[in-house]
Amino acid sequence: MGGVTVLHITNGDSAAERIHQSGLPGDILPWRDILHTGPVPGGLSLGALSKVRADYIASSGAGTADGIASQFTARDAMLEQSHSYSQVILWFEHDLYDQLQLIQLLDWFATHDGTGMPLYLICIGSYPGVTKFKGLGQLTGQQLRPLVERRRKVTPAELALGRAAWAAFTAPDPKELESLARGNTAALPFLRAALVRHLEDFPLVHGGVSRTEKQLLEVIRDGMHTPFEIFIAAQERETSPFLGDATVWSTLSYLTNASAALLEWSGGSFALPAPGKPQEAFLRQTVHLTDLGREVVAGRVDWIAVNGIDRWLGGVHLEGKSVPWRWEERRGKLIATGS
């Protein structure tokens, strides 16, 4: 790759550091957005959406709105300069977190002459010798380096599917996304499973919690009581783990601090760890299901009817004590509730 200017775009800081350690030449852009949580409304420019995302991430306690907005502005500006590189390589993996970032980028490149630039893709779901492959950040720089030889030129079909998937993900009606996931997604072989996993986080028909929330409640019911062991046990229930620990902590906080709480903690309330502070006290906390939590995880009580909901799933905003769509676990499909 001598003499070639390269921009590597990848899913976050861990993978970015591994690319740096690999010694591959070029600049590295970590995308840094957890698109499976919070509002991702359609019809916005990249800059306008970044403002929405910065406000949401700041509201979750991950930093100040100005600070996060500044990071997004710098990120977006670097993307806008991608045409100045002789190669752009997208490094992603198979899980929901990565596939959403990938379709956002493919949508952007599709509308910025992606067919006319040297845009390449590395997207893997396994690695030789790694029995439980979870992601690029799991590999060493030495393991990562040979992957660059497997990069493929992004095709018009991949750009078109990425654009269609991003439009469906950001739409206010999820049926379009379900239809796309059931259709021909061969151009992006990991996309179907990722989109179905996203749809599984719509409120379940029985109990009203999402698959993610139900899994957390189940592992606590089954004997996991400290934050870290809950996180690990819930990860084991995923075919393609995608949740970071901070997202799990936030979900546990939500289940505890809702007006109709499903969890109760040894300290009386669930305190999120302070950024940059020791986490020993936080990790020693123990949690148990409330009486309502036991009823909800068993599917005997509907949590939305009791507690209400105010949640975004991509471009879909669910709010109030009834919702227009739920996920039917047994049939594996969205159903309209008539709400």
N, C-alpha and C positions, 0 to 999 in steps of 0.2 A: 504493500500500500504506500510505498515511498513516493513522495511528490504529490500525493492525493490529500486534499483537505477533507476531513470527515467530521460530521456531526453525529454523535451517538445519542439517541433519545431512549430513555429506559424508565422503569416504573417507580424508582425512588432512590434514596440515598445509598441503601445497601448494595443494590445492583450497580449503581454508578461507581461506588468505591471499588467493586470487583473489576469493572471495566478499566478503571484507573490502574489497579494493581496488575492487570494483564499486560500492561506496557503497550497496548494498541494505540497508535497515534490518533489524535483528534480531540475535539471538544466534547464534553459530556453534559447532557441536559436531563436531569431527573424530573419526571413529570409531576409527582407529588400532589395527587388529589385522590380522595377516597370517594369515588363517584357513586358507589352503591349506598351511600348514606346522604341524606339531605337533598335539597332541591336542585334539580338539573332541568329547568324548563327549556323547551325548544324555542326556536326562532330568534335566539340572541346571538350577537357577535361574540367572538372569543373573549374580548375585553369585558363586555357586559356580563357574560356568564361568569368570568373570573371574579367580578365584583360580588355577584350573588354567592359564589362559593366561598369567597373570603369572609363574607359576613356570617355565613352559616358555620364555618370552621371556627371562627372567633367565638361564636355563641356557645360552642361546645367546650370552651375553655382551653383551646389549644394555642392561644396567643391573642394578640390584639388585632382588630380589624385592619388597622393601618399597616401593621407589620406584615400580616399575611397578604394583604392586597399588594404591598410592595414586592413581595416574593413572586406573586403571580404576574405582576407587570413585567418584572425582569425575565421571568420564564417565557411569557408571551412574546416579548421583544426578541428574545433569542430565536424563537420559532420563526418569527417573521423574517429573520435573516438567513433562514435555512437555504434559500436559493443561492446564497453566496458560496456554499460548499460544493465540492465536486461529488460528494457522496453524502447521503443521509441514511443512517442505519437505525431501524427501529428494533429494539431489543425487548421482547415481552415473553410471557409464559402463558399457561393454559387456564388460569383461574379467573374468577369473576372480576376481581380487582384489576387485573391486567387487561382482560378482554375489553372492559369498558374504556380504559385509557386508550387502547389500540383503536377502537372504532371512532373515538373522538378525534384522534390524530388522522386516521384515514379519511374521515369526513372533511377535516381541514385541508389536507393535501388534495383531495378530490376537487375542492373548490378553489385551489391555488395552483392549478396546473401540475398536479401530481403526476399525470401521465407523461409530462415533458421533462421531468427531472430524474436524476439517478437516485431513486428512492428504493431502499432495500429493507427486507424483513428477516429477522431471526425470531422465531416463535416456537418454543419447545414445551413438551409436557413430560419429558423424561430425560435422563442423562445416563450414559453407560457407567455401570458400577455404583450408581446411587439408587439404593433400593426404595427409599421413600423420598422421591424428588418433590420438593415444595416450591422451589423458585430459583431464579438466577442468583439471588443474594446468598444462597446456600453453597454455591460453588466458589472455588478459589479462582484467583486471577489466571492461574496456569490452566485450570480446567476450562475457563471461559474463552481463552484466546483462540483455540481451534474452531470455535463456533463461527467465527467471522468468515471462515472458508465455506460455511454452509449457507451464507446469506443468499437470499433470492430477490431478484428484482420484483417489486410490487407490481401486480398485474392490474389491468383495468377491471377485471372481475372482483378482485379484492377491494379496490377502491369503491366500486359500486355497491358491494355488499356492506362495506364499512359505513358508507353514507346512508344506506337504507336502514341499517341497524341503529345508527345514532339517531336518525329521525324518529324511529319507532320507540327507542328508549326514552327520548325526551318528550314524547307525545303525551297529552293529558288522558288518553284512553289506552289502557294496556293491551287491548285485544289485538292491535296491530303488531305489537311486539311478540305476542304469543303466536300469531299467524306466521310471522317471519321465522321464529324459532322452529316451527313445525315444517317449514319449507326447505328449500335447497340452500344449505349453508356450507356446501363443500369447499368453497373458496377459502373459508376461514374455519378449519376443521375443529377448533376448540370453542367456537362461538356458541353453538347450539346448547351445549351443557351449561355454559356460563349464563346464558339468558334464562334457561329454565331455573337455574339456582336463584337468579334474581326474582323470578316470578314466585318462587316458593316463599319469599319473604313478604308477600301479601298476606293479610290476616287469614289464618286457617279457618275452614268451615266450623271445626269443632274447637272451641276454646278462644278463638279470636286473636291469639298471639301469632307471630311469624315463626317460620321454621327455626331461625336463629334463636329467637327467644325461647321457643319450646325446648330446643336442645340444651340451653343453659339451665332451664328449670329441671329438665330430666336428669342431668348429671348431678345437680344439687340433691334432687330427690334420691338419687342412687348412691349418695355418700361422699361426693366431692364438696368441700365446704370452705376452702381458702381460695382467694382470687386466682393464684397461679395454677392450682390443680384443676379448677373449674375451666380455665382457659385451655389447658392441655387436653382434658377429657372431651371438651366440645370440639376441638380441632380433630380429634380422632374419629369423630362422626361425619367428617366431611371427606368426600372423594377427592376434592381439590381444595385444600384449605386456603382461605383468602382473607380471613379476619385477622387484623393486628390486635395486640393486647389492649391498646388504648381504646379501640372500638368495642371490645368486650367489656372493658371497665365502664365505658359510657352506657352500654346496654344494661349492665347490672345496676348502675346508678338509676337509670330510668325505671327499671322494674321495682326498685326499692322506694323511690321518691314519688311515684305516681300517687294520685289521690286514693286509689284503691291498690295498695302495695301487694306485690306477689312475693317479696322477699323481706326478711328482717335480718339485721346484722348485729354481731356481738357488741359493737360499740353504740348501738341505738340507731345509727345512720351510716350510710356508706359514703366514706370520704374519698374522693378521687385523689391520687397522689399529686403533690405539688410539683410542677416542672422543675427539674434540676435538683430536687431534694431527695434525701434518702427515702427508700420505699419500704424499709423493714416493717414499720408499724402497719402500713397499708396492707402488706402481704400477709400479716399475721391475723387480719380480721377473718372471722368466720361468718357464714351465712346459712340460713335455713329458709324453707318455704313457709309462708304464712298459711293459714287455713284456706284463704282464697287462692293462694298459689297452688295448693294441692288440688283444689277443685278445677282450676283452669287447666293445669297440665293433664288432668284426667279427661278433660273435654266436657265436664258436667256443667260448667259455668262459662258464659261468653264474656271475656274481659272487656271488649269494646262496649258492650251494652252496659257494663258496670262503670267503666273508667272513662270511656271515650278515647279518641285517637286524634293526633295531629302529627302526621308523618308524610314525608315525601319519599316516593320510590321513583327515581328518575324524574319524569315530567308529570307524574301522577301525584296529586295532593289528596290524601285521605284525612278527613276531619269529622268530628262529631261522634255520635253514639250509634251510627250505622254507616256502612260503606257499600259502594255499588259493586265491588268485586271482592271475591275471596278465592283462596286456593283450596281446591279439593285434593287432599293427599292421595286418596285411594285411586282416583281416576287420573291424577296428575294433570289437572287442567284448571284454568280460571273459570269461575262461574259468576254470572251476573246475579245479584241478589235482589234487584228491583228497587234498591234504595235511591 
